[in-house]
Each structure stands twice: as structure tokens, then as C-alpha cells.
Amino acid sequence: MLTIKVIGPGCINCENLYELCVNIAAENELEADIQKITNREKFAGLGIWMTPGLIVNDKVISQGKVPTKSTLEHWLTDIVNKTI
């Protein structure tokens, strides 16, 4: 089970990253709890300094950009397979 947190104020990039996570999880049949964190006061405490931020299983994976679909898919499947 993946715990995915998309961190950001709700801008278009944050929404795009959230939708990308939802789509990749569905397409790859990954069991995932996908959350949006929009409270700016929590960002720094989560280790995010630039949005959008992506945290998977409590590890910061990306911040300040929206990864390509193939890159994000690779990251998530590798995490499921415990290679990263």
C-alpha cells in the first residue's frame, strides 16, 4: 500500500500532480491512499520547500515540479517493488 501526499496550495500544477498520481495508481492497479495537503503551515514540517511536492511512504520524492507520467509511474512501481 502506497501513501501518497501531494503538497501544494491548490495551484494548477498541484492539481495536475494529484490527478497524475490518481491515474497512474488506477492504470497500474496500485493500492494507494492519495492525499492532498493544502495547508501551507504544514509544508515545511513535511520537508517541502517548493510546490508541488510529492511524498510517498513518508519520503520526499519530488518538489517544485510535476514529473512526467513515465517518470512518476517508474518511481511508484519501484517503490511498490521496494527498489528505491
MOHU-V613823 format. One line per field, one symbol per residue. phi: phi as a letter, one per 20 degrees, with the letter a starting at -180 (. if undefined). psi: psi as a letter, one per 20 degrees, with the letter a starting at -180 (. if undefined). burial: # if it has 16 or more other C-alpha atoms within 10 Angstrom, else .. A space follows every 10 residues. Layout:
phi->???
psi->???
burial->???
This chain:
phi->.edddddrfo ffffffffff fffffffdle fbddcdddfg fegffenddc dfdcdclmdf dbbnbdffgf ffffgfffff elec
psi->pqopppprij rhhggggghg gggggghjlp opopqpoioh iighhijphq qqqpppljpp hqqjroqrgh gggggghhgh jki.
burial->.#.####### ..###.##.# ##.##..... .#.#.##... ..#..#.#.. ######.... .##..#.... .##.###... ....
